[in-house]
Amino acid sequence: MIEWTDQQIQAFQTTLLTWYDQEKRDLPWRRDHDPYHVWVSEIMLQQTQVQTVMPYYNRFMAQFPTVADLATAPEAKLMKAWEGLGYYSRARNLQRAARQIVDEYGGEWPQTAAGLQKLAGIGPYTAGAIASIAFNEPVPAVDGNAFRVFARLLKIDDDIAKPQTRQVFEQVISRVISQERPGDFNQAIMDLGSSYMTAKNPDSEHSPVKAFNQAYLDGVELDYPVKTKKPRPVEVAYYGLAIQQGDRTLMVKRPSDGLLANFWTYPLIAKADVVALSDADPADVSDEAALALVPQWVKANYGLTVTVTPIGGRPVTHTFTHRKWVVTLLTATVAADADLSFFPGKWLDSVEISTMAFPKVQDKLFKRMIKEKPMYRG
């Protein structure tokens, strides 16, 4: 790892901030230093691109203009506003933290990174971003951009897939960060990492900090940052039951913990649970045999008598961080007066469905059903 002298650090700060002052992106959450605006934007930007976030951010602020508005918002309204961004636990944590600020802090924000991390859903990066941008605390905001930029600038060989590596980068950036303009410094690193110093096809030849980019100067830029590959997500097979009667669709409410907590979906049945009903070795149960066992599973677990028919085509897939769901869609029928006493859901009509937020995987299931069976409009 390269270590800069104080003179090099000063030169880098001047070069970086001069470029930022001239070329910084015009983003709606950068038009002031309000911690609420910084916070919401940073949470939205997790796992989501800037161009996608901007219209969501503007709509969100129109509906919840203050942290107090967010704290008191009905959850259904919040989820609907978040619909399409995915990772819904982010929205729930936003509201939990908003309530902490209102109820525990009297509406006043903690003004240090350490204090901000006591709020729900705020980790080291988000705390650093808010503290530096809104409160001018000279603390680093170490995200993927910062890892990539500083790994290349200083040829840092530590594996960024390891949790302990964050401390290495935090120590390095804490020495380099501008004490006078820490928020602008952190935002300039974000912009640098999303423009000239991207993961693939960087344009360091024209980068404002080209002279400081040691990995580029040595011709090994794409070797940084060092990162071991994540294991492939584990595939989990499901059957999804599309059950409709007229204007009504039979939906289940997911448990209050785990993936898709509290969301409504089609009944989703793990194929492994269905196969377990067979006396044969699971590896020997064919797809046809497993499908034939679905009504038996539904009867045993939901108390419902159903007939099922596969819609054909490829399964619907959706990847979470460590799981990849592979959902075989089935149309199913039940009696009009079926007893739902043991069913973890209810009939929802089209008006109810139009006002509810659904997870991305359920949106995919709706779209597939409409494509294959136009009468299934949910």
C-alpha positions in Angstrom: 0.0 0.0 0.0 1.2 3.5 -0.9 1.4 6.1 1.8 1.1 9.7 0.8 3.0 12.6 2.4 1.1 15.5 3.9 2.0 17.5 0.8 0.5 14.8 -1.5 -2.6 14.7 0.7 -3.0 18.4 0.4 -2.5 18.3 -3.4 -5.0 15.5 -3.7 -7.7 17.3 -1.7 -7.2 20.5 -3.8 -7.4 18.6 -7.1 -10.4 16.5 -6.1 -12.5 19.4 -4.6 -11.7 21.8 -7.4 -13.0 19.2 -9.9 -16.1 18.5 -7.7 -16.9 22.2 -7.5 -16.9 22.4 -11.3 -18.4 19.0 -12.2 -20.5 17.7 -9.3 -23.8 16.0 -10.2 -27.0 18.1 -9.7 -28.9 15.7 -7.4 -32.1 16.8 -5.5 -30.7 15.7 -2.2 -27.6 17.8 -2.6 -29.4 21.1 -2.8 -29.1 21.5 0.9 -27.4 19.8 3.9 -30.6 18.6 5.6 -29.8 15.3 7.4 -33.3 14.0 6.5 -32.7 14.5 2.8 -29.2 13.0 3.0 -30.4 10.0 5.0 -33.4 9.1 2.8 -31.3 9.4 -0.4 -28.5 7.2 1.0 -30.9 4.5 2.1 -32.6 4.6 -1.3 -29.3 4.4 -3.1 -28.4 1.1 -1.4 -28.7 -1.5 -4.1 -30.3 1.0 -6.5 -28.9 3.3 -9.2 -29.0 7.1 -9.0 -31.2 7.5 -12.0 -33.7 5.0 -10.7 -33.8 6.7 -7.2 -34.4 10.3 -8.3 -38.1 10.0 -9.1 -38.7 7.8 -6.1 -36.9 10.4 -3.9 -38.9 13.3 -5.2 -42.3 11.4 -4.7 -41.2 10.2 -1.2 -40.4 13.8 -0.1 -43.7 15.0 -1.5 -45.5 12.5 0.6 -43.3 12.6 3.7 -41.6 16.0 3.8 -40.3 15.8 7.3 -39.0 13.1 9.6 -42.1 13.6 11.7 -44.3 12.9 8.7 -42.4 9.7 8.1 -42.6 8.7 11.7 -46.4 8.9 11.8 -47.1 7.5 8.3 -49.3 4.4 7.9 -47.1 1.5 7.0 -49.3 0.7 4.0 -48.7 4.2 2.6 -45.0 3.9 3.2 -44.7 0.5 1.5 -46.6 1.8 -1.5 -44.3 4.7 -1.8 -41.3 2.3 -1.6 -42.8 -0.2 -4.1 -40.3 -0.9 -6.9 -37.2 -0.1 -4.9 -37.1 -3.6 -3.3 -35.3 -4.6 -0.1 -38.4 -3.4 1.9 -36.6 -3.8 5.3 -34.9 -0.5 4.3 -38.2 1.3 4.4 -39.3 -0.3 7.7 -36.0 0.7 9.2 -36.4 4.3 7.9 -39.7 4.5 9.8 -38.2 2.9 13.0 -35.4 5.4 13.0 -37.8 8.3 12.3 -39.7 7.3 15.4 -36.5 7.1 17.4 -35.6 10.6 16.3 -39.1 11.9 17.2 -39.7 9.9 20.4 -36.3 9.5 21.9 -34.4 12.5 20.6 -37.2 15.1 20.7 -37.0 15.6 16.9 -33.3 16.4 17.0 -30.7 14.5 15.0 -27.6 12.9 16.5 -24.8 15.0 15.0 -21.9 12.4 15.1 -21.4 9.2 13.1 -21.2 7.3 16.4 -24.6 8.8 17.5 -26.2 8.2 14.2 -25.4 4.5 14.3 -27.7 4.1 17.2 -30.6 4.6 14.9 -32.3 1.7 13.2 -30.8 0.7 9.8 -27.9 3.2 9.9 -24.6 1.5 9.6 -21.0 2.9 9.3 -21.3 4.1 5.7 -24.7 5.9 6.1 -23.6 7.4 9.4 -20.4 8.7 7.9 -22.3 10.2 4.9 -24.9 12.0 7.1 -22.4 13.2 9.7 -20.0 14.6 7.1 -22.5 16.1 4.7 -25.1 17.4 7.2 -22.9 18.1 10.3 -19.4 18.6 8.8 -17.8 15.9 10.9 -14.6 14.7 9.2 -15.4 11.0 9.1 -15.1 8.7 6.0 -18.1 7.3 4.2 -16.8 3.9 3.0 -19.0 2.4 0.3 -18.2 0.5 -2.9 -17.0 3.6 -4.6 -14.7 4.5 -1.7 -13.3 1.0 -1.7 -12.6 1.0 -5.4 -11.2 4.6 -5.6 -8.8 4.3 -2.7 -7.8 0.7 -3.5 -6.6 2.0 -6.9 -5.2 5.3 -5.7 -3.0 3.7 -3.1 -2.8 0.1 -4.3 -4.5 -1.3 -1.2 -4.3 -5.1 -1.4 -6.6 -6.0 1.4 -9.6 -8.1 0.4 -12.7 -5.9 0.6 -15.0 -9.0 0.9 -13.6 -9.4 4.5 -15.4 -7.3 7.1 -12.2 -6.3 8.9 -10.9 -4.6 5.7 -13.3 -1.7 6.3 -11.2 -0.6 9.2 -8.1 -0.4 6.9 -9.9 1.9 4.5 -11.5 4.0 7.3 -8.0 4.6 8.8 -6.6 5.5 5.4 -9.5 7.9 4.4 -9.5 9.5 7.9 -6.0 10.7 7.2 -6.7 11.9 3.7 -10.2 13.5 4.1 -10.6 17.2 4.1 -11.0 18.5 7.6 -12.7 21.7 6.3 -15.0 20.1 3.7 -15.5 16.4 4.6 -19.0 16.2 3.1 -17.9 17.5 -0.2 -14.9 15.2 -0.1 -17.0 12.1 0.5 -19.5 13.1 -2.2 -16.6 13.8 -4.6 -15.3 10.3 -4.0 -18.8 9.0 -4.8 -18.9 10.9 -8.1 -15.3 9.8 -9.0 -16.2 6.2 -8.4 -19.3 6.4 -10.6 -17.6 8.3 -13.5 -13.9 8.0 -14.2 -13.1 5.2 -11.8 -15.9 2.7 -12.5 -15.5 -1.0 -11.8 -15.5 -1.8 -15.5 -14.1 0.3 -18.4 -12.7 3.1 -16.2 -11.6 6.3 -18.0 -8.6 7.1 -15.8 -6.7 8.7 -18.7 -9.1 11.6 -18.4 -9.6 11.5 -14.7 -8.9 14.6 -12.6 -6.9 12.5 -10.2 -5.0 10.6 -12.8 -1.6 11.6 -11.3 -2.6 10.1 -8.0 -3.9 6.8 -9.3 -1.0 4.5 -8.6 -2.7 1.4 -9.9 -3.4 3.1 -13.2 0.1 4.5 -13.5 1.4 1.0 -12.9 -1.0 -0.6 -15.5 -2.8 -2.8 -13.0 -5.9 -0.7 -12.3 -8.4 -3.6 -13.0 -6.7 -5.7 -10.4 -8.1 -3.4 -7.7 -10.0 -3.6 -5.5 -9.1 -7.1 -4.4 -12.3 -9.0 -3.7 -12.9 -12.7 -3.4 -16.1 -13.9 -5.1 -19.3 -14.4 -3.2 -20.8 -17.9 -3.3 -23.6 -18.3 -5.8 -27.1 -17.9 -4.3 -28.7 -21.2 -3.3 -31.6 -22.1 -5.5 -34.9 -22.8 -3.8 -37.8 -24.2 -5.8 -41.3 -23.2 -5.1 -44.8 -23.7 -6.5 -46.8 -20.5 -6.8 -50.6 -20.9 -6.7 -52.7 -18.4 -8.7 -56.2 -18.8 -7.4 -58.8 -16.5 -8.8 -62.6 -16.3 -8.7 -64.1 -13.4 -10.6 -62.6 -10.2 -9.3 -61.0 -11.9 -6.3 -57.5 -13.4 -5.9 -56.6 -15.7 -2.9 -53.4 -14.4 -1.3 -51.4 -15.2 1.7 -49.7 -12.8 4.1 -46.0 -13.7 4.8 -44.8 -14.1 8.3 -43.6 -11.1 10.3 -40.0 -12.2 10.0 -37.8 -13.7 7.3 -37.9 -12.8 3.6 -40.8 -10.6 2.4 -42.0 -10.2 6.0 -45.6 -9.0 6.2 -46.1 -8.8 2.4 -48.9 -10.4 0.5 -48.1 -13.0 -2.2 -49.6 -15.9 -4.0 -49.4 -19.0 -1.8 -45.8 -20.1 -2.3 -45.1 -23.7 -1.4 -41.5 -25.0 -1.2 -41.1 -27.9 -3.5 -39.0 -29.7 -0.9 -42.0 -29.7 1.5 -44.2 -31.2 -1.2 -41.6 -33.8 -2.2 -41.3 -34.8 1.5 -44.8 -36.2 1.3 -43.5 -39.0 -1.0 -42.2 -42.3 0.3 -39.5 -42.2 -2.3 -36.0 -40.7 -2.0 -36.4 -37.0 -2.8 -33.8 -37.3 -5.6 -36.0 -39.9 -7.3 -39.2 -37.9 -7.3 -39.9 -36.6 -10.8 -41.3 -33.1 -11.5 -44.6 -34.8 -12.6 -44.8 -36.8 -9.3 -44.1 -33.7 -7.2 -46.7 -31.7 -9.0 -49.3 -34.4 -8.3 -48.5 -34.1 -4.6 -49.3 -30.4 -4.5 -53.1 -30.8 -3.8 -52.2 -33.2 -1.0 -49.9 -30.7 0.6 -52.5 -27.9 0.3 -55.2 -30.1 1.9 -52.9 -31.1 4.8 -51.7 -27.6 5.5 -54.5 -25.3 4.4 -57.5 -27.6 4.7 -58.4 -26.7 1.1 -59.3 -29.0 -1.8 -57.7 -27.7 -5.0 -57.0 -28.8 -8.5 -53.8 -27.4 -10.1 -52.6 -26.9 -13.6 -49.1 -25.6 -14.6 -49.2 -22.6 -16.9 -46.2 -23.8 -18.8 -43.1 -21.8 -19.8 -40.1 -21.2 -17.8 -40.3 -20.7 -14.0 -40.3 -17.2 -12.6 -36.9 -16.5 -10.9 -36.0 -13.9 -8.3 -32.6 -13.5 -6.6 -32.1 -12.3 -3.1 -28.7 -11.9 -1.5 -28.1 -15.5 -0.7 -31.2 -17.2 -2.2 -32.5 -17.6 -5.7 -36.2 -18.5 -5.8 -37.4 -20.5 -8.8 -41.2 -20.4 -8.9 -43.2 -22.8 -11.0 -46.6 -21.1 -11.5 -49.8 -23.1 -11.3 -53.4 -22.0 -11.8 -55.5 -23.5 -9.1 -59.2 -23.7 -8.3 -61.1 -24.0 -5.0 -64.7 -24.2 -4.2 -66.5 -20.8 -4.0 -67.5 -21.5 -0.4 -64.1 -23.0 0.7 -63.4 -22.8 4.4 -60.4 -20.5 4.9 -60.0 -21.2 8.7 -56.6 -22.8 8.2 -55.5 -20.6 5.4 -52.9 -17.8 6.3 -54.6 -15.2 4.0 -57.8 -14.2 2.4 -59.5 -13.1 -0.9 -58.4 -9.7 -2.1 -60.4 -7.9 -4.8 -58.8 -5.8 -7.5 -59.4 -2.5 -5.7 -57.6 -3.7 -2.7 -54.7 -5.1 -4.8 -54.4 -1.8 -6.7 -53.7 0.1 -3.4 -51.2 -2.4 -1.9 -47.5 -2.7 -2.2 -46.1 -6.0 -3.4 -42.6 -7.3 -3.4 -40.8 -7.6 -6.7 -41.1 -11.3 -6.9 -44.9 -11.0 -6.6 -44.9 -8.3 -9.3 -43.1 -10.8 -11.6 -45.7 -13.5 -10.8 -48.6 -11.1 -11.6 -47.0 -10.1 -14.9 -46.4 -13.7 -15.9 -50.0 -14.7 -15.1 -51.4 -11.8 -17.1 -49.1 -12.7 -20.0 -50.1 -16.4 -20.0 -53.6 -16.1 -18.7 -55.1 -12.6 -19.4 -58.0 -13.2 -17.1 -55.6 -13.3 -14.1 -55.2 -9.6 -13.6 -54.9 -9.5 -9.8 
